[in-house]
């Protein structure tokens, strides 16, 4: 079922082809039955991941493959504010394919929605439209939504007018009573209505104050349900719980004995974005229902939900499984009576380099041999970023032809454009950070070393906003979007490597020139001065911002001075740490600087540095080599990595007390650079 309009999902087969088929009893991509993994009690599958990990894409793929083959509903829970609105969506999607169309839930929803019919014209119109959609979905009415809504509203208005002539007040209670009277008299038989009323009466045995109980034939239980919903707070929570129970009991009752014996495929509900308040509440209510002790008839509903970030913090009894663990069995069993014991949490994992190779396999001509590795390194296997970059590469290769495709180097990846001509980094960031205001703040603030520097930079750039501290607001936003649980004060605001790389590249791409307060040089110059005032502990940060400004000579001079003046062995570790950290500086914009780091590291430009001694020239080559190799997109060429060891070995022979420390670094740093790992500091 894969077409060009439905992009292939990579590394998600254990979820799509194994777990969900074993829960529903129906194969994902073929017309075949699959043995159930569970006969009765089912886990609620919670798929977790950050923005762009493919949570919604997984649900879309399940919908494409199962629609029309079993009762199915897919709902974006973030689009609704209330649980009852989600229940309405579920009923409308599931009812046409179920043998019983929610006889228990429908009067409850009608009571809740109908209670709003006494409000303003806009509120009444929305409530009437909801009831009309439910009646049409359950085949109780025919016609368009507008026609059914008009007929319903006219009949309810007529009942209220009759009551007004008899002297009854048209308050919310009277409106709900009229709505229920209309529903039961028109759509249910007397014999069938009694059990429905009794079900609600058993849950709301005490009649509302001032009302006379009608007994099992009356609507008092439903009236009380609507009243509690209107009250809000704990009362609304209880009303929502009742309605979710009615929903699940209807789903269970709709499954006949023969369907169970024949193991007909189970209904499937796909809930997207259940980190939203309404979505989280619905998931909690389903889990609470399933955790009831002594439940006589478990519901057959297969629920696959997605959640931004990780599982809820209070889901301590949930079972967690990685995707590869799901191939043959989920190994889920309910342990304990806590509702969260019914959760099966499946985090979406990053793509592998092999997945990236497959994504690039459609290139019309051979690509640079290191390009797949560079793409995987910079994205960390993030599906959305990988997809956008791979598509950009394929478009560039198709437009450039054979030789042009091969000339596309790894370090040009982030300079590509999308199909509509937008920079790829801009397009990806819009998906990962939906707020334009916070995204605009984070671009320059990503250049700051820590929260203190970010606050100072925000004040320097005069970032505007309603908050007193824009940098803190940006950090709060990252936490709210589940990019991090908290923001350490001694780390950059954006801790995620991909997010940080994209933000820094956007700062480079959008730099407004040397004369602008928001220009690359001005920002790094300010941050260098900021760290200089913070004392000796911030020396490495000051050198890093100096290097980011393109002033390598200043950094070399500082490193050389310390190399030749310090003698104790702990100073050697500090020197190596300072060198390694300074070399992680982002490269300046191409308009401000010619990138010849690899050539300088190889000694090709030593003739430019005749005015400095051999130690300074060695440090210069070493710094440029490390700076080049620290770039996530740079290919770790064997000669450059070996040169790192050679330069450190040369320096070890020029410093008597640092010899052992530098020699150890000379052995370990080339391997770390080749494998794109952090440079390890030697042990004293």
Secondary structure by P-SEA (a helix, b strand, c coil): ccccccccccccccccccaaaaaacccccccccccccccccccbbbbbbcccccaaaaaaaaaaacccccccccccccccccaaaaaaaaaaaccccccccaaaaaaaaaaaaaaaccccaaaaaaaaaaaaaaaaaaccccccaaaaaaaaaaaaaaaaaaaaaacccccaaaaaaaaaaaaaaccccaaaaaaaaaaaaaacccccccccccccccaaaaaaaaaaaaacaaaaaaaaaaaaaaaaaaaaaaccaaaaaaccccbbbbbcccccaaaaaaaaaaaaaaacccccccccbbbbbbbccccccccccbbbbccccccccccccccccccccccccccbbbbcaaaaaaaacccccccccaaaaaaaaaacccaaaaaaaaaaaaaaaaaacaaaaaaccccccccccccccccaaaaaaaaacccaaaaaaaccccccccaaaaaaaaaaaccccccccaaaaaaaaaaaacccccccccccccccaaaaaaaaaaaaaacccccccccaaaaaaaaaaaaaaacccaaaaaaaaaaaacaaaaaaaaaaaaaaccccaaaaaaaaaaaaaaaccccccccccccaaaaaaacccccccccccaaaaaaaaaaaaaaaaacccccccaaaaaaaaaaaaaaaaacccaaaaaaaaaacaaaaaaaccccccccc
